Amino acid sequence: MTKLFNVERPLMQLLARITDLILLNLLFLITSLPLISIGAAWTALLASWQRILRGQDNAVVVNYFRLFRENIKQGMILWGITLTASGAFFLDFMLLQQFAGSVKFVGLIVLLPFVFLLLALSSIWFSYIGRYRDSLKQVWKNALAILVNFFPQILVLSGGNGLLLYSAVSSPERLLTAIYIGTFFGFSLAALLNSLIMKRIFARLEARAEKLSR
């Protein structure tokens, strides 16, 4: 019986990760309630998973709220930028629906790279500010550098996030399903998948920095 409940056993580790998944999802929902704090909450969620993936999984609740407080200002600013740009692009998309033929086609082709850029940068910078302490100007510069230097990985990351967003809002039925899943573990699972990709990127960045510092 003692061996059965050994925390080193794969079953116990799996149960611990499932518990973290549900608990972090609940913490994210609570701290997102003001809506303007969603950016800080998402940053804390991503950073919490980064800690867990690095084996720093002690005091999950305490660390989540610490990360939330530390990133509330930058998280809110970046969330405001993301929300404003998303709204502008959505209005442009709706406006283009009023046209037909080549005008609509060309307009969508012009709009698409800007949508991708926003999706890619927002997939990077919330993870970035949860990991590093930089000014917003430096966050922008480094996020662009990550996009350029790790384009295949960011393409997969932003493509996955875009697909999740589209799947959630593409129909009323899917929206209800997304809300149901998100209530229990959906946001936390999405953050975990994001963190798995960003963890490799951060590891390579830090390895390069360490090599240059020698």
C-alpha positions in Angstrom: 0.0 0.0 0.0 2.9 2.4 0.7 4.3 1.8 -2.8 0.8 2.5 -4.3 0.8 6.0 -2.8 4.4 6.8 -3.5 4.5 10.3 -5.1 7.2 9.2 -7.5 4.9 6.6 -9.1 3.6 7.6 -12.6 0.0 7.2 -11.4 0.4 9.7 -8.6 2.3 12.1 -10.8 -0.6 11.9 -13.3 -3.2 12.5 -10.6 -1.1 15.5 -9.4 -1.0 17.0 -12.9 -4.8 16.5 -13.3 -5.3 18.3 -9.9 -3.0 21.1 -11.1 -5.0 21.3 -14.3 -8.3 21.8 -12.6 -7.0 24.0 -9.8 -5.2 26.4 -12.1 -8.2 26.6 -14.3 -10.3 27.6 -11.3 -7.7 30.2 -10.2 -7.7 31.6 -13.8 -11.5 32.0 -13.9 -11.6 33.7 -10.5 -8.8 36.2 -11.3 -10.3 36.9 -14.8 -13.7 38.0 -13.4 -13.0 41.8 -13.7 -12.3 41.0 -17.5 -9.7 43.7 -17.6 -7.4 41.4 -15.6 -7.6 38.5 -18.2 -4.1 39.4 -19.5 -2.6 39.2 -16.0 -4.5 36.0 -15.2 -3.4 34.3 -18.5 0.2 35.3 -17.8 0.0 33.8 -14.3 -1.5 30.6 -15.7 1.2 30.3 -18.4 4.0 31.1 -15.9 2.5 28.6 -13.4 2.7 25.8 -16.0 6.2 26.9 -16.9 7.2 26.4 -13.2 5.5 23.0 -13.1 7.2 21.8 -16.3 10.5 22.8 -14.8 9.8 20.7 -11.7 9.0 23.7 -9.5 5.5 22.5 -8.6 5.4 23.4 -4.9 2.8 25.9 -3.6 0.9 26.2 -6.8 -1.8 28.5 -5.4 0.6 30.8 -3.7 2.9 31.1 -6.7 -0.1 31.7 -9.0 -1.3 34.7 -7.0 2.3 36.0 -6.8 2.7 35.8 -10.5 -0.6 37.4 -11.0 0.4 40.4 -8.8 3.8 40.7 -10.4 2.4 40.8 -14.0 -0.9 42.7 -13.5 0.3 46.0 -15.0 2.0 44.6 -18.1 -0.6 41.9 -18.5 -3.4 44.5 -18.5 -1.7 46.7 -21.0 -0.9 43.8 -23.4 -4.4 42.5 -23.0 -5.8 46.0 -23.8 -3.6 46.1 -27.0 -4.7 42.6 -28.0 -8.3 43.3 -27.4 -8.3 46.7 -29.3 -6.4 45.3 -32.3 -8.7 42.2 -32.4 -11.7 44.5 -32.4 -10.3 46.6 -35.2 -9.5 43.6 -37.3 -13.0 42.1 -36.7 -14.6 45.4 -37.8 -12.4 45.4 -40.9 -13.5 41.8 -41.6 -17.1 42.7 -41.2 -16.7 45.7 -43.5 -15.1 43.5 -46.2 -18.2 41.3 -46.1 -20.1 44.2 -47.7 -18.0 44.0 -50.8 -17.7 41.3 -53.5 -15.3 40.0 -55.9 -11.7 41.2 -56.1 -12.1 44.0 -53.6 -13.1 41.5 -50.9 -10.4 39.1 -51.9 -7.6 41.6 -51.9 -8.9 43.1 -48.6 -8.8 39.7 -46.9 -5.3 39.0 -48.3 -4.1 42.3 -46.9 -5.8 41.8 -43.5 -4.5 38.2 -43.0 -0.8 39.0 -42.3 -1.8 41.5 -39.6 -4.2 39.0 -38.0 -1.4 36.4 -38.0 1.1 39.0 -36.5 -1.2 39.8 -33.7 -2.0 36.1 -33.0 1.7 35.3 -33.0 2.8 38.1 -30.8 0.0 37.6 -28.3 1.0 33.9 -28.2 4.5 35.0 -27.2 4.4 38.0 -25.0 2.1 36.7 -22.2 4.5 33.8 -21.8 7.5 36.1 -22.0 6.4 38.5 -19.3 5.7 35.6 -17.0 9.2 34.3 -17.5 11.3 37.5 -17.7 11.3 41.0 -16.2 11.7 43.5 -19.0 10.2 46.8 -20.1 7.3 46.7 -22.5 9.5 48.1 -25.2 11.9 45.3 -24.7 9.1 42.8 -24.6 8.0 44.0 -28.0 11.5 43.7 -29.5 12.2 40.3 -28.0 8.8 39.0 -29.0 9.5 40.0 -32.6 12.9 38.4 -32.4 11.4 35.2 -31.1 8.9 35.2 -34.0 11.6 35.6 -36.6 14.1 33.1 -35.0 11.6 30.5 -34.1 9.1 30.9 -36.9 8.1 27.2 -37.4 7.4 26.8 -33.6 5.5 30.0 -33.4 3.5 29.1 -36.5 2.4 25.9 -34.9 1.7 27.7 -31.6 -0.3 30.6 -33.1 -2.0 28.3 -35.6 -3.2 26.1 -32.7 -4.4 29.1 -30.7 -6.2 30.5 -33.8 -7.9 27.1 -34.4 -9.0 26.9 -30.8 -10.5 30.4 -31.0 -12.2 29.7 -34.3 -13.6 26.4 -33.1 -15.0 28.1 -30.0 -16.9 30.9 -31.8 -17.7 29.4 -35.2 -21.2 28.3 -34.1 -23.5 28.7 -31.1 -23.2 25.0 -30.3 -19.4 25.1 -30.3 -19.4 28.2 -28.2 -21.6 26.4 -25.6 -19.2 23.4 -25.7 -16.2 25.7 -25.3 -17.8 27.4 -22.3 -18.5 24.1 -20.7 -15.0 22.7 -21.2 -13.4 26.0 -20.2 -15.3 26.0 -17.0 -13.6 22.9 -15.8 -10.2 22.6 -17.4 -10.1 24.1 -21.0 -8.2 27.3 -20.3 -5.6 25.4 -18.2 -5.1 22.8 -20.9 -4.6 25.4 -23.6 -2.1 27.1 -21.3 -0.3 23.8 -20.8 0.0 23.2 -24.5 1.3 26.7 -25.1 3.8 26.3 -22.3 5.2 23.0 -23.7 6.2 24.9 -26.9 7.4 28.0 -25.2 9.4 26.0 -22.7 11.6 24.7 -25.5 12.0 28.1 -27.0 13.0 29.6 -23.7 15.4 26.8 -23.0 17.2 27.4 -26.3 17.2 31.2 -25.7 18.8 30.7 -22.3 21.3 28.2 -23.6 22.4 30.7 -26.2 22.6 33.5 -23.7 24.7 31.3 -21.4 27.0 30.3 -24.2 27.6 34.0 -25.2 28.3 35.0 -21.6 31.2 32.6 -21.3 
